Amino acid sequence: MSVVVSILITFLVIILVLYLVQRLPIDGRVRQIVQLIVVIIGIVSLLRYLAVF
């Protein structure tokens, strides 16, 4: 059960960070790079919770 909660919290944090990145007054190209980094970190975190790593 705790794994499901951890995955849900991680997913919500990823969505929140992506939303906050959209609100930043930065250039579009930099924003895309930051979003890509956040998504990659999020995927790695989710895979870690699923015991892939």
HUBELZI-V260057 format. One record per residue. N is the residue number from 1. RES is the residue in one small letter. SS is DSSP state (~ for helix, > for strand, _ for the rest). OMEGA is omega as a letter, one per 20 degrees, with the letter a starting at -180 (NA if undefined). BURIAL is I if it has 24 or more other ideal C-beta (glycine too) atoms within 12 Angstrom, else O. Layout:
((N	RES	SS	OMEGA	BURIAL) (N	RES	SS	OMEGA	BURIAL))
This chain:
((1	m	_	a	O) (2	s	~	r	O) (3	v	~	r	O) (4	v	~	r	O) (5	v	~	r	O) (6	s	~	r	O) (7	i	~	r	O) (8	l	~	r	O) (9	i	~	r	O) (10	t	~	r	I) (11	f	~	r	O) (12	l	~	r	O) (13	v	~	r	O) (14	i	~	r	I) (15	i	~	r	O) (16	l	~	a	O) (17	v	~	r	O) (18	l	~	r	O) (19	y	~	a	O) (20	l	~	r	O) (21	v	~	r	O) (22	q	~	a	O) (23	r	~	a	O) (24	l	_	r	O) (25	p	_	r	O) (26	i	_	a	O) (27	d	_	a	O) (28	g	~	a	O) (29	r	~	r	O) (30	v	~	r	O) (31	r	~	r	O) (32	q	~	r	O) (33	i	~	r	O) (34	v	~	r	O) (35	q	~	r	I) (36	l	~	r	O) (37	i	~	r	O) (38	v	~	r	I) (39	v	~	r	O) (40	i	~	r	O) (41	i	~	r	O) (42	g	~	r	I) (43	i	~	r	O) (44	v	~	r	O) (45	s	~	r	O) (46	l	~	r	I) (47	l	~	r	O) (48	r	~	r	O) (49	y	~	r	O) (50	l	_	r	O) (51	a	_	r	O) (52	v	_	r	O) (53	f	_	NA	O))
